[in-house]
Structure formats: structure tokens, C-alpha cells
Amino acid sequence: MRVNVPREKPILLVDVDGVISLFGFPQHARPAGSFEMVDGIAHFLSASAGEHLRVLADAYEPAWCTGWEEKANDYLPRALGLDGPWPHLSFDRSAGPGRSVQGHWKLDAIDAYAGARALAWIDDAHGEACEAWAAARERAGSPTLLVTTEPAVGMTERHVERLLAWAAEPRAAAMR
């Protein structure tokens, strides 16, 4: 008799600014969405972000990976229609840009949170340090996908399709 053991989903690390909260678009060509006040600051939230995240939550274990930290749960589940709260990463504020041992201020917290688990990270600010970190994780046997967005557009259907396809790949599934 074969017993199916539930496997862990891969982790989905979600940045906010430039992924969900859009900026840099021309005033005359504002994308679909709405403004949300967050601690007195207006953020323009993508109209499609909530649906995209709900779809991805079926294939992933989502977590906020944003400088908003716990504030993401104060505003985004309600604004985007998400089940929440989600786990969130906390960052060492003294390890600002260029001060992290790994070259990006989020990487130490990501490593502490994810360990060797398969993970995908959607952000608008991946750079060379992130690419090198992801390649090193892959070489060590930890499936890793970086998905980079354009801040004026944010997460798109194409990003969601890529993330869903990656989560279904055998090498990502093998790490679960």
C-alpha cells in the first residue's frame, strides 16, 4: 500500500514596492489599481496583485519579503483580499545597501528564514549579488528562482505563469 505524505510547498517571498505597490509610471498612463494610505503615505496598489497572489498561494507558502516587514500584514491582506496574515521577514537595519556580507540587504534574512528549502523570490530590485546568491543555492541543491518585476508594472500574468510552472518542476518538487 502506498501512502501519500503531504510535502511542503516551496516558499514564495513577496516584495511589495515595485511588485504590488507600483511607482514610476507616467501620470497620464496610470495602470489599473487604487491608492491605499499606509501610515499616511499613499501607495498605488496594482488591481491584479490580489488575484495573482491568491493563485500563487495554492502552489506556494507565501511570506512577505519587504522593508514593510510586519506592516505588510496591517494593510495588504484586507486591501488585496488575501487570507492573512502571512509570515514576514525581519531585516537587520544596520545592513543597508552594500553592507550585507552577501551584497544585498535582504539575503541574510532570507537565508535564516528559508534554510535549504526551495524558494522563489519576486522583487523589483534583484542585482548581481542576488543572481550570485541564487546560483550558489542552486549549486548547493536548493532550487531558487528570482523573478524581477518592473516597478511601474508590478507582477503580471506572465510572472504568475512562470512561478506556477517552476513550482511544478520536478527539481522544485524534489526539495519539498
N, C-alpha and C positions, 0 to 999 in steps of 0.2 A: 504494500500500500504506500502510495506517495503522499506525503504531507506538504502542502504549500505553506511555507513560512513567509509571513509578510516581511518585505525588505524595506529598508529606509529609502526614502526618496532622496535624490540629490538636493543639495541646498541651492536656493536661488537668492543671491544677495542683490538687493534693490537699492540703488541710489535714488534720490528724489530730484534735486536740482539738475535740470537738463535731461531727465528721464520722464518724470511725471509733471514737475513744475517747469514750464517752458520759459525760455527767455531768448532774447536776441533776434526775434522775428520782426519784420517790418510792421510798423503800426497799421499800415493800410492793408496788410495781408495776415491779420491775426488768425491763427489756426482755431479749430473748434475747441471750445473749453470755457472755463469760467474762472473768475478771480475768487480766491479764498484768503481771508485775513488770518495770518499766523503770527501771533504775538505782535500785532499792529503792523505787520508788513504784508502787502498784497502779493500773493503768488498766483500765477496763471496756471491752473491745472488742466492738463490735456483731457478732452472729452472722452477719449477712448482708453485712458490708462486703467480705470477701474475694471472694465471688461477684460482687458488684456491680463491684468493681474489675477482676476478670478479664474480665468482659463489656465494660467500657469500654475496656480496653487494646486490644481489637480495632479500635476506631474512633479511638483517640487515642494520642498519645505521652505517657504519664503522667510526672509529676515531683512529688516531694514539695515542698509549699509550706507549711512548718510551722516553728515555732520549734524543733522537734526537730532540724532540719537533718539531718546525716548519721546521727544516732541512729535515724531512721526506718528506715534500711536494716539497722541492727543487730538490730531486733526484728520489724518488721512483715512482711517477706516470709515469714518462717518462720511467724509466728503466724496470718497470713491466707491462706497457701497461694499466694503470688504468685511469679511469676518475678521475680527481682531480682538485683542491686539496681537501683533506679530512680535517675535523676538527682535531685539535690536542690538547692534554692536556699539560698544563704547570705545572711544578713541583717546589716546594719550595726547592731550592738547599741547604738550611740550614738543611732540614730534611732528611739527608742522611740515609744510612742503620742503623737501630736501633734507630734513633732519632725521628721517627714519633710517634705521640701519639698512632696510631693504629698498630705500629710494622713493617710497610713496607712503604718505601718512596713514593710509588705511590698511596696509598689508600686515602689520604686526597683529592688529585686532582680528583680521580675517583668519590668519593662521591660528590664533588662540581659539577662535570660535569653531572653525571647520575641521581642524586637525587634518587628517588624510582623506576625509570624505570627498566624494565627487561634488563639485560645485560649479555653478555658472554665476557670473557677476555682470550685471548690466549697469553701466555708468557712462557718463559723458566725458570722463577725464582719464581714460587709460593712456599710459605712455610707455616708453621703453622699459622702465622699471617694472611695470605691470606685465608686459609681454615676457620679460626675462623670468619673472617670478612664476608666471603660468607655465612656461616651458620647463622650468625646474620641477614644478609639481608634477607635470606630465611624465618627465623622466623618472620621477620617484614613484610612479604608479598611481597618482591621484588625478583622475580626469578633471580637467579645468577648461572652462570656456569663458572667454571675455567677449562681451557684446557691447560695442561702443555706439552711443547714440549721438545725434546732432542736437544741441540744446534748444534750437528753435523748433524742432520737430518732435523730439522725445521718442518714446517707444512706439514702434509701428507694428502692423500686422506681420511684416516680413521678419522683424526681430522675434516675435512670438513663434512664428513657424520654425525659425532656426532653433530657438530654445526647446521647443517641443520635440523636434527631430533629434536633437542632441541628447535629450533626456531618455529617449527611446533606444539610443545606440547601445549595442552590447557592451562596449567598454565602460560606459557610464553605469549601465545596469549591473555590471560585474562588481562594482565598488559598493553597491548598496548592501 
